[in-house]
Amino acid sequence: QFRRYQGSQIFAFDFGGSIRAAALGMGGDWQDLGGALHAEEGDSDAVALQPLARIDNAGERAWAAEWLAAMLAGEGMVIDPAAKEHLWSALTSLASAPPAERTLTGLAVLLQSQELKQALAPYLIGGPWGRLLDAEQERLGEASVQAFETEGLIGASSAAAVLAYLFHRIEGRLDGSPTMIIIDEGWLVLDSPAFAAQLREWLKTLRKKNASVIFATQSLADIETSAIAPAIIESCPTRIFLPNERAAEPQIARVYERFGLNDRQIEILSRATPKRDYYCQSRRGNRLFELGLGDVALAFSAASSKSDQIRIAELVAAHGRQGFAAAWLQNRSLEWAAELLPPPPPALTDKENRP
C-alpha cells in the first residue's frame, strides 16, 4: 500500500530473511550484511561498503571522524585528544586521494599511531570484516526498496560500525520523498546504546522529513525496560498488538497498561486467535482485525523458512532480480498471477552499460 505514493522509498532492517521475498518481489535490493543467508566467499554481488568515499566533503569528514572514534573505542582504544588528532590528520590527507583510494586500508597507511592501526586491523582487507567495510567501490543497492539482513551481523564486533554507517547513508537519502523505515526484531537495536540513541533521534525528527518508522518486537518488555521507552511510546501513536493468552496476568498486564491499554483491551488480546487476529490502537480508535491476506500476498509475506531462503536464492540466480516476482509466483503454483505481471525490462549488454 505504501508503494502507491509517488517517489516512495522503503528501508528495512530484517532478521531471518522474512522480508526477502517481498523486497525482491517489488524489484528491490536485498543485502545480507553478515552473510548468514546468502553471501559466499568471493561473491561479486555481496554488499561492500566504502564509508570514507565522500570525505572530500567537510561534513562527511567530520562524520567519519566520529564514526571511526566510536568504532575504535569498541575495540578497547582510549580515544583521547591525541588519538582524535591522529584520526583527523589521516582523514584530511586521505580526502585529497582519488575516490577508489579512500578506504580504511588507505587510512591505516596514513595513521601515525601503531596502536590505532592495530585496532583498525579487523576492519581491513584480510581481517574478519574487511570484506564488508574496506571496499574500493561501494556495492550498495540504489533501488527504492532496500532490505538489509542482519542475522549474521548482530552480536558481531562490526555490528555497531556497519549499522551506524547504514543509518548515516539512509539519512542522506531523506529528501522529502515518502519514506518508510522498518526495524524488525527491534530488541536488537535496543540492546545497543548507540542504536537506541539513533532510534530516539529518528522518532523525534523523521516526521519532518516525510519519513515514518515501523518498529517491531516480539516482546513489549524489550521496549518497556529500554531507556528510550518514553520516546517510543510517545512517538508511535499507532500500535499493533499480537494476541497473548497471558496478557491478563498481573505482571504482564502492567506492561500493556503502560502502552495505554485498559482492562477490556487486555482481555481482548488474551482471547484473540494467534496468527489470525491483530489489535490496532490509534488516535482514530481501536479495533481487533484480521489481515485476510490472499494467496499472492502470503506467497511473498510468509516465506521465511530455510528452504524458502534456498529457493529464493536459486530463483534470483536463474532469473535475476527483475524476473524474480514471476518466477516466485510460478514456484508457488500461482501461474495465473505471474501472467498478470508486466514483462521484465530487457537486460543491458556490457556495451549498453558503458557510458
URDA-V385166 format. One record per helix or strand of 3 or more residues. SS is the DSSP state (hx for helix, st for strand). FROM is the first residue (numbers start at 1). LEN is the number of residues. If there is no record, write none. Layout:
BEGIN
SS,FROM,LEN + SS,FROM,LEN
END
This chain:
BEGIN
hx,2,3 + st,9,6 + hx,20,6 + st,29,4 + hx,58,17 + hx,81,14 + hx,99,3 + hx,104,7 + hx,114,10 + hx,130,4 + st,145,5 + hx,159,14 + st,179,5 + hx,187,4 + hx,193,17 + st,211,5 + hx,220,5 + hx,229,7 + st,239,4 + hx,250,9 + hx,263,9 + st,277,6 + st,285,6 + hx,295,7 + hx,306,14 + hx,324,8 + hx,335,6 + hx,350,4
END
